[in-house]
Amino acid sequence: MGFQREHDTWIQEHMKRRAGERLDALRRGHGYGNQLFVELIWWPLVGHFDGLHPEYEVKDWRGRSYFVDFLWVVGGARIVFEIMDYGSHGTDRTKYRMDLNRGLFLQSQDCLIYYIALDELKENSTFILSSLRSILSPYLSIVQGRSVRTYTKMERDLLRAAIRHQRILRPTEVARELELHTMTVIKYCRILVEKGKLRAIAKGASGRVTSYEYVGSVLSPDLV
């Protein structure tokens, strides 16, 4: 099934489950910029819409509702994508301030949030696609054939650390970075080796393991 058909089915399914303001928000909000994101970025990156929620209602720190452009639920993670049009703020400093405050609050609630510039999306979508492919590698690699493996927060943190360090994870360095005991890092690295996400790298004649390599690939056909 191609993008347009999958997209239309996905939106219709969400519309069927909504009413009132939630339905209105979806009709109003899923416009040009959001559709461009799912066509140029999301579809090439993931290949399906499982776990992706358009115009998702969340509460801010005052308990007031507002709608983020997209919420992706993958494993135990919640990832927000906001498509930002330069003209949407105009000269309204209050709206600009509130948008940033909401993003900060979401991060305090253990959400990851990524802001996508609409102009960049229109003019240089390959940059956004490449960047998100690297950033989201640990999450993309746990999605296999539309089923999701369960990874703990610690395991996800270590996979992200490996990506940040060009796929090589050295327990002593990462322990300092994440403020953990080295043996804790080694313990979870061994678990990730068993899960096939890391490969132990031995050094010298002793064969002592000194680092681990991230072996996940977002290019695998199993990921879509």
Helices and strands as residue ranges (DSSP letters): H 3-16, H 20-29, H 32-37, I 38-42, H 43-45, E 52-59, E 65-74, E 77-84, G 86-88, H 93-108, E 112-117, H 118-123, H 125-135, H 137-140, E 143-144, E 147-148, H 153-164, E 168-169, H 171-178, H 182-194, E 198-203, E 208-214, G 221-223
